Amino acid sequence: MPRFSVIVPVFKVQGFLRECLDSVLEQSYQDIEVIAVNDCSPDGCGAILDEYAACDPRVQVLHLPENVGLGRARNAGMPLATGDFLFFLDSDDTLTPGALRAMADRLDASSDPDVLVFDYARTYWWGGTRRNVLAHVLTEVDGTFTVAEHPEILDLLMVVWNKVYRREFVHKHAFEFPPGYYEDTPWTFPVLLSAERIATLDRICLNYRQRRQGNILSTTSRKHFDIHDQYERVFAFVDSRPELASWRPYLHRKMAEHCLDILGKPDRLPPSDKAEFFRRTAELFAKHKPAGGAKADAEVRALEGSYALYRVRRQAGRGGRQLQRRALQARKSAAGRVKGGLSALHARRSLDPNLVVYSAFSHRGVLGDPAAVYYKAKEIAPHLRGVWVVQDAEQAALLPPDIEHVLLNTLRYRQLTARAKYFVNNVNWPGTLAKRPGSVHIHTHQGTPLKYMAADLLDKPGARYGVDVPQMLRRADRWDHSLVANRHSELVWERAYPCHFASVRTGSPRNDVLVGATPGAGTAVRERLGIPAGHTVVLYAPTRREYVRGGHVDRLDLARFAEDLGPEHTLVVRLHPSLATGPARGMGLADLHRRGVLVDATDEPSVEDVMLASDALVTDYSALMFDYANLDRPIVLHADDREAYAASRGTYFDVTAAPPGHVSGSYRELAWVFASGAWRDEDSTRLRGEFRARYCEFDDGRAAERVVRTLLLGDEGWLPQTESGARVPSPAAGHDQLASS
């Protein structure tokens, strides 16, 4: 029989689930069992749980046939528990190192109390940590006690996960969780009031994740009315236990404070529902008012009056702040008011259901995934009007003549973006672009993430230098759809961008031209680049480095590498876009290109064309490798500074552990890989195949069409057809295992 049964209800937390499970299974204290309850989660949580269960016998998974909610999912796990103590752990929270050992030692020292209460810390998405402000309550009693002996214990947050419960005690009283939003309330009060022996542990054992978005108790919804039903359950429990009658005044006041706290939060209840919520609370307050009255502060006594009077009192306290805000608004410039007026005028017009606004790479032109979607829309949905946003007149001059475009921040730009139904971009739109209700934002990203992105950069100060992560996330709040080419990307984007969007397993539209490409597909590009016919083309595409000023490091002697490749070979170099206008090309690349030693393809507008023109790729940590794998052509990783790169930028996994081809750790090793022919041997082919299966799983050559038909045209049931007319399943179908990286 294990000491702890850790019950983990799971629903739509695939971005956090591995961290949660690892924090439990990697504890130094091993006498545990984990009962994970998959509450019919629609994402990849079920597959993750099955993976852990297959690898660790301590993990048992229960898959529920339908979603029942957090409380009932916990109930479903309890009959499977065999441990001495029950621990209900939310699947986006984590245990601190050594937590279970500390709990076990405290339980032993206190001779197995009914309940052990421990401390926690709130951990915020931006990296901050704040300890429970009532931590001192845990230090005030050394031995075991009852609530009557130490009532301050009830002042702690009414949650289930900061305690462990003796299983026999729970079974004796038949405690269970009710359905609803606030299911912890009618569990915690009855449990603590019934416990004959409570112990405390003055140690932070749990990190309580404060999700930027996604916490159901922080959303605007009528579901907050559930609090009234839950307190009815609390009062019913007390009424059934005459010995607890003395607690009614305390619970009456606690109920009022809890409900008024919800009412006072500006983002909890729809404004139209607040008066009703106040009325329901006042009725509950009057119904359960203890005989002889009850002590209450002024705010609680407001429940004895009207909602209008309550609002007047609250607004009086906010009057000063409102005056300050009005003064600030009055100081806006005349130009700003004119722009705002024009935008408001267009925003009052209805959305144009056939207008799609595109942008790519910070308005640099018709490029990447947005370009692939645009051209496919022109082909199969010509009634859709596509307009591109470009940075300036210089960029506009480079566009094909038939591309309709607008310049950023012009009047025409504001007019179009105020009325467009659809927005497609691979970077965030400017913060000044307001998302109108009914508009649809499709974010394509710029490839599969290897290096840390967005919120994950918060603990990498060097990498996030000059990056305003909070602003980035506020802009990402406008996304409706996030396109992914593999499940690794899906997990990373949902974690790195804690926003409300739906991941869509479409594949990467820009990679459609790479899937199944023939060797001759890049012939025209080779001719344009001046590459001799019959040459083997090696593409070298390094990424930038955060650990050096400017981001560029000469990892290779390019002239030597071009010479060592030998005759009948051409070395093509493409720098990271962020280095294209910096000193990197002046450090020798431009001169080598001029002398014909190599080809500098950094300015080629389409990286897909450059990939098609090559026979092999040499890269380091560039996301280009994930796209290139679709070509099924050799890839060599030159990772001679992996530790420095990972330490400065952060990587989601060690790509050298499961690479797309051979790995070199020095120039000598790189030269040998090509001189020996190993770059295209059987091991190279095998590694590439495994890599492609993992990271190109949704790339089937129909990604752009899938985006147009399902997201722009609304045909959610669309499936591609073969030449024979048979419909083939989505590339996501049939995959029941998530990428474990």
N, C-alpha and C positions, 0 to 999 in steps of 0.2 A: 504493500500500500504506500503510494507516494505521500510526501509531506504536503505538497501543494498541487491542487488541480487548478490550472490557469485556463479560464474559459474566455475565449476571444471571439466575440461576434463580429462578423465581417460583411461589409457592404460598401462597394464603390470606394475602396481605399488602395487600389493597386499601386499607387505611387508611394505609399507609406508602409505597406504590409510587410515587406521583407525586413525593413529596419525594425519594426515592432517584433516580429518573430525572432530575429537574430538577437535582439536585446534580452529575450527570455532564454533561448536555447544556449546562448554563449555565457550564461551566468556561471560563476564558479560553483554555486550550489546546484547540484544536478538531480536531486530527488524530487522530480516534478513530472507531471503529465500536462500536455497542452491539448485542450479540446477546442478546436477551431470550428465555428459554426458559420458556414457560408449561407448567408441570408438571401439566397437566390440573387447574388450580385451579378449585374449584367456585364461587367468588365472582365478582366483576366484574373480576378481574385481566386476563383475556384481552382484554376490551373496552378496558381502559385501554391495554394494550400496542398494540393495533391503532390506537388513536387517535394515540398517539405516533409510530408508524411512518408513518401517513398524513401527519403534519405535518413529520417530520424524516427525510430520506433516510439519515441515519447509523444509524437504528434498524432492525434486522431482527428479526422475531418468528418463533419456531419454536413451534408448538402441538403438544405431545405428545398422542397419542391416549389414553394412560393415565398415571396417576401412577407415577413410577419412583423418586422420592426425590431428595434434594439432590445427591448425588454423581453419579448417572447423568444427571441433568439437566445438570450441568456438562459431562459427557462428550458429551452430545448437541450442545452448543453449540460444542465445540472444532473439529470438522471445518469449520464455517462461518467460522472466524476466519481473517483474512488479515493481521492486524497483526504488527508486529515482536515485541510483548510481549503476553502474556495476563494479564488481570486479572480474577479471580473476585470479584465484588462481590455480597454478600448483599442481597436486595431490601428489607430493612428498615433497612439501614445507609445512610449518606450520606458523600459526599466533602466535605472542607472546601474553602473557596474557594482556588483557586490550587494545589490538590494535584497535578493532572496536569502543570502547568507545572514544579513543583518536581521531580517524578519524571523528567520528560523531561530537564531540565537535569542531574540527577544521573546519569542513564544516559549522556548524552553525555560528561560529565566522566570517567566510569569506563569508557568504551569498550565499552558494551553487555555487562555481565556476564550470567551465566546467571540470576541471581536478584538482585532488589533488595528489601531488607527495609526497611519504613518504620514509623513510629510511628502510634499510634492513641490515642483517648481513649474511655473508657466514658461514655456519656451516659444518664442515668437518666430514667425517666418523670416523676419529680417535679422535674426541672430541673437536678439536679446533674451535674457533670462531673468525671471523675477520669482523670488521665493514666496510661498504662501505667507500673507501678511499676519495671519493668526498662528504662526508656528509656535509662538510662546505657549499656547494652550497645551501643547504636547509635552511641555517640560514641567507643568505645575503639579503633577501627581506621579510618584515614583512607582507605586505598586498597581494593583488592579482596583477598579472602582465601578460604581453604577452611575447612571446619568444623574440620579438624585444627589449623589455625593460630589459630582463634578459637572454641573449643568453647562459649563462653558463649552463642553465638547460639542454641544448642539449648535454653537455659533460657527463651527467650521462649515465649509461648503458642503451642501447636501448632495453629495455624489456617492456612487457606489465603489469607485475604483481607488479610493485612498484608504481602503480597509481590506483585511482578509477575515474570513468568517469560518468558525468551526462548523464543519459540515453537519455533524450530529445536531448542533444547536439549530441550524437552518431547517433541517428535516423535522425536528421536534415541533417547531412552531409553524411548519408548512409555509414558510415565506416564499413568495414568488413575485415576479415583476408583472405589473399590469401593462396593457397596451397604452400607447400615447407618447406625447412629446416629452413630458416631465416624469418619466417612469421612475427615476431615482428617488423622488420625494416620498411616495408611499412605500418605498422599501426602507429607506434610511431611517426615517423617524420610528417606525415600528421595531426595526431591528435594534436600534440603540436604546429605545425605551424598555425593550424586553430583556436586554442582555444583563446578566447577573455579574459578569466579570468582564470589564473592558480594560485593555492595556494600550499604551501609546509608545511610539517609537519616534524619537526626535532625530530623524534622518530623512533626507530627500531620497525617496526610493523610486519616484516616477516623474518623468518629464511629460507634462500636460501640454500637448501641442495646441497652440493657438493658431488655427488655420486662418489665413487671410480671408478666405471665403470657404464655404462648405460646411461650417458648423451650423447644424439645424437650429440651434437656439439663438443664432445671430441673424437669422433670416426674417424677412418681413412676410408674415403669414397669419391667417386666422387660426392656425394650429396652436398658437399660444393660448387660445381659450382653454386648451386642455388642462391648464394649471388648476382651474376650478374643480374639474372632476377629480384630479389627483388629491387635492386637499379634502374633498368629500370622502375619499377613501381613508385618508389619515384620521379624520374625525370619526368615521365609522369604526376604525380599529380601536381608537381610544374608548368609544362608547361600549365596545364589546369587552373591555377590560376595566371593570370598576376601580381596580387599584391604580389606574392611570388617570383618573378623573382630575387630579390636581394639576395635570399638565395642560388642561384645556386653555387657560388664560395665555400661557406661553405660545401654544400653537395658534391660537386666535390672532395674536399679534404678529407672529411669524408669517402667517398666511397673508395678512394685510400688507406687510412690508414687501413680501415676495411679489405679490400681484402689482403693487404700485411701482415697484422697480421695473417690471416689464412694461407697464403703461408709460413710465417716464422715459424709456429708451426711445429715441426718435426713429429707430430703424427696426422696431419689432412688430408693430401693428400697422396695418393700413390706416391712414388718417380717418377714413369713413367708419372704421370699426372701434375707434377709441372710446366713444361715448358708451357704446354697448358693453365694452369690456369693463369700464368703470361701473356701470349699472350692475353687471353680473357680480363683480367683486363686492360691491356694497350690499347686494342681497346675501351673498355668502357671509359677509362680515356680520350682518344683522342676524342671520339664521343661527350662527354658532357663537353668538356673544354669550359669554359665561354669566351665570347668575351673579348679580351684584355688580356687574360692569367689569371693566378691565382697564388697567393702566395703558395709556397709549400716548405717543407724542402727537404734535399738531398735524403732521402729515397723515398719520393713520386716522386721526379723528376726522379728516376731510371726507372719509367715506360715509360719514353721517350727514353730509350735505349734498349739494348738487355737483354734477360734472362741470357746469359753468363756473361755479365758485372755485372748484379745484383748479381749473385752467387759469383763472385770474391770479390765484396765488402763485402758481408756477411761473407764469409769464412775468409777474412782477420781479421775480428774481433774475429774469433774463433781460430785463429792460435795458440795463446799461450796455450789455454786449450787443444788443440789436441796434442801439444808437451808434455804436462804433462802426458796425458793419455798414449802416446807411451812409455815414460820413465817408467811408472808404469808397463806396460805390459812386458817391457824388463827385469824387475827384477824378473819375475816369476821363480820359481825353475825348475831345469831340470826334476825332477820327475813329476811335474805338466804338463810340456810340453809333456812328454812321454804319460801320461795318456790321455791328451787332444788329442794327435795324434791318439792313439788307438781308442778312442771314435769316433773321426771324421771319421776314416777309416770304422768302423762298421755303422756309421750313413749314409754313402754313399750307403750302401747296401739297397735293397728294404725291406719294412716291411714284416714280415711273417704273413699272414692273419689268420693263425691257431695257433698262439702263444699267450697264455694268461699268464700274470705274476700276481701272487697273493701275498698279504701280509695282516696280521691282527695284531692289537694291538702292533704296533712297532716291527714287525717281530718276534713275540713270538711263532708262530706255526699255525697249521691248525685249525682256530677258527672262531666263529662268522658268520656274513653274508658272507664274502668271502668263508669260508669253505662250506656253504650251496650251494653257486653258483658253486663252484668247483665240488662237488660231483654230482650235477644235470647235469653239463656239461659232466662229465664222463659217465653219464647214457644215455643222449639223444643226445650228440654230441661228440662221442669218437674220432673223427678226430681232435678235438681241443686239443692241447698240453698245459697242465697246469703245470707251474713251480712256486714253492713257494720260497719266499725270507725269510731267517731266519737270526737272529742277529749274531749267532756264532755257533761254533761246538757243544757247550753244548746244545743249542736249537735243533740243527739238530739231535742229538742223540735221542731226544724224539719223533721224527716224526715216523709215521708208515713206514715200510720198502718199501712200494710201492710208496712213495711220492717223486717225482722229486723235487730237491731243489738246491738253490745256496746260498752261504754266502754273506751277504751284503758287498758291496764295493770291492769285488774281481774282477779279470779280467773277469771271467765267468759271473758275475753279470752284468758288463758293456756291455759285448757282447750281452747278452739276452735282456737287457732293451733297447739297441739301436735298436733292430730289432722287438720287440714285437708289435703287433697290439693293444692288449687290456691290460689294467691294472685295477685290482680290489683290493680295499683297504678300510679299515674302519678308517684309519688315513692318514695323508698326507705323500706322498713319500718324501724322502730326497731332499733338494734343489738342489743337484748336478744332479738329474735326469732331463734331458732336454726333453721336450715334442716335439716329432717330428710331423710334419704335417701328418695328416692321422691317427695318433694313437688315441685311444679312452680310456679315463680315466673314470672309473665308481667308484664313491664314495658312500659307503653304510652307513656311519655314524655308531654310536654305540648305537642307540636307540632314543626314543622320548625325546626332550629337555625340561626339567623343569627349570633347572638352566641356567643362562646366559652363552653364548658361544661366542667365537671368538670376532668380533668387538664390541659386546655388553658388553664385559668385560672392555672396555676402561675407563669407569667411575667407575670401581670397582678395585682400586689399590691393595687391599689385595688378591682378587681372581686371578688377572692376574700376581701376583708375579712369576717371572721366565718364563712367557709366552711372547714370541715375537709375538705380534699380527700382525704387518706388514709382518713379514716373513711367518706367518701362511697363510695370505691371498695371498701372492705371490705364495705360493705352491698350494693353492686352485685355482689359475688362470688356472691350468692345467685340472681341472675337465671338463668333457663333460656332465656327467649325475650324478644327485644327487637323490638317492633313498629315497622315503618317504613312511611312513605307514599311515599317516593321514594328514589332511590339516593344522593342527596346525604346524606340522614339516615343511611342505612346506613353510609356511609363515616365520617361524623363520630362516630356513636355507638361504632363499633368502635375508633376512635382515642382519643376522649375518655374512654371507659370500657374500659381495657385489662383486661378480665375474660373469663371463659369463658362465653359465651352465644351463642345462635344468632339471627341477624337473620332476621325473618320478614316477608316482603313482603305484608302483609295490607291495607295502607291504614290510615287512622285511623278507628276505629269512631265517634268523636263526629262525624265529618264525613259519615256516611251520610245524615243529615237535610238536608245542604246540597247533595249531589249531585243534580242534576236538580230542585231545589226550584222550585216555581212562584211567580210574583210574589205570589200571594195567601197564601203559606204563613205569612207573618208578620202576618196581619191581626189575629189574637187578641192577639198581643203588642203591636201598635200600640195597640189599644183599651185594654189594661191600662196602658200607659204614658201614655195620654192624648194621643196624637198625632192631630191632626185628620185625617179621611178625605181622601184625595187629595193630601196633602202629600208632597213629595219628602224623604226622610229621609237625612241625611248623618251617618254614624257617625264620630266622631273617637275613636281609640283609641291614645293615645301609650304608649310604654314608659317604664320608669324609666331614670335616668341615674346611672352610677357616679361621674361626676366632680364631683358636688355632694353635700353632706351631706343625707341624707334621701332622695335619689333623685329629687326632683321639680323640674322646671324648667318655668316658664310659657313655652312656646314660642309660644303664640298668645294674642291678646286674644280670648277666647271670645265676649264680648259683641259685639265688632266683627264677628267672623266670622259669628255668627248673623244679625246685621243685614245684612251684605253678601250673604249667601246670598239674601236677598230674601223677599218674601211667598210663601206656598205651600211653604215649606221649613221643616223642623225639624232642628235640630242636636241630636244625641244624643251624649253624652260618656260613655265608659267608661274609667276609670283602670285602670292595672295593679293587680292584686290586692294587691301589696305596698304600695301607696300608699293603699289603701282606708280604713285607719284612721289615717292620718297627717294632717299639716296641709294637704295639697294641697286637700282639699275646703273647708277653711276659708279658703282664699286667694281665695275668690270663687265657686267652683263651686256650693256649697250655696245661696248667696244667689241666683245666677242661676237655679237650678232652682226655688227658692221663688217667684221673680217670674215664672216662665213664659218666661224668655228662651231656655232650652234644657231638655233633659231629661238628668238625671244618672242613668245606668243602671248605675253602678258596683256597686250592690247586687243587681242582677238575678242570680239564682243560675246561670242558664244563658247563657253567652256565645253559644251557638248560636242561642238565641231572639232575642237582640239583633241578631245578624247577619241573621237571616231578616227582621227588621222593617225593615231599612235598604235603601236604594237605591244607596248608594255608601259607600266607606270612605276616610277620610283617616287615615293612620298614618305613623309614622316608621320604626322598626326593629323593630316588634312582630312576633312570630311569627304573630299573627292574620292577617296578609296571606296566608300560605300556605293557611290554612283558607278564608279568604274567597274565594280564587280559585276554589274549587269552585262558588260561586254564579254565576260568570260575570257579575258586576256590576262596575261601574267602581271602580278603586282609584287613589288619588292618594297619592304619597309626599311628605311634607313633611320634607325632609332638610337643614335649614339648619345643622345642627351635626355633619355626618357625620364630619369629621376628628376632632373632639373625642371623639365617641362611639366611633369605631373605635380611637382611641389608648387610651382608658381601659378599655373592655370587651373590645375585640377582636372582629372579625367574620370569618367564614369566607370571605366574598366581598363584593365591592362591589355591593350590591343596586341602586344607582343606575345601574350599567353595563348591566344587563339587567332593568329594573324591570317591575312588573306594570301600569304605567300611567304617566301623566305625573308628572314630578318637579318640585317647587318648592324653591328655595333661599332664599326669603324670603317674608314674608307677602304682599307685593305680587304675587309670581308665583303664589302659591296663590289669591289672590282673582281674578286674571285667568283661571286655569284654569277656575274655576266661572262667572265672568261671561261668558266667551266661549263657553262650551259645550264647550270642549276636553276636559273631564273624561269625556265620553262620545262622542268623535269616533272616526274610523276608526283613527287611530294608537293610541288608548287600547284599542280592541278588539283590535288586532293584538298589542300588547305583552302584554295580559292572556292572550291565547291561547297565546303562546309561553311565558309564565311558568307557566300552568296545565299545559301539556304537560310541563314540566320537573319541577315540584314537586308535582303532584297525580297522578302517573302510576299509582299503585296505588289511588287512591281511586275506587271504582266503585259505591259505595252498598251493598256487600255485606261491608264489613270486619268488622262485629260478628259476622255469621253465619259468616264465614270463621274468626274466632278461636274461636267456640264449637264449630264442627264439627271443626276440625282440631286445636286445642290442648286443648280441654276434653273433647271426645268421642272424639278420637283417630282421626278419619276423614281420614287424610293424603291420600287420593286424591280428596277431595270437590271438586267443581266446581259453581258455580251453574248453574241452568237457566233458559232463556228460557221465555216463556209457551207456546211450542210444544213444550217438553220437551227441546229441544236443550241439550246441555251446552256452556258457554262457557269458554274458558281463563282461567286466573288472570290478573290484571292485570299480573303480571310477565312473562308469556309474550310472546315476540316482540320484546322489547327487547334489542338487542345493543349499545347505546351507553350508556355511563354519563354522568351529568351531569358536566360538566367543571369545575364550580365546586368 
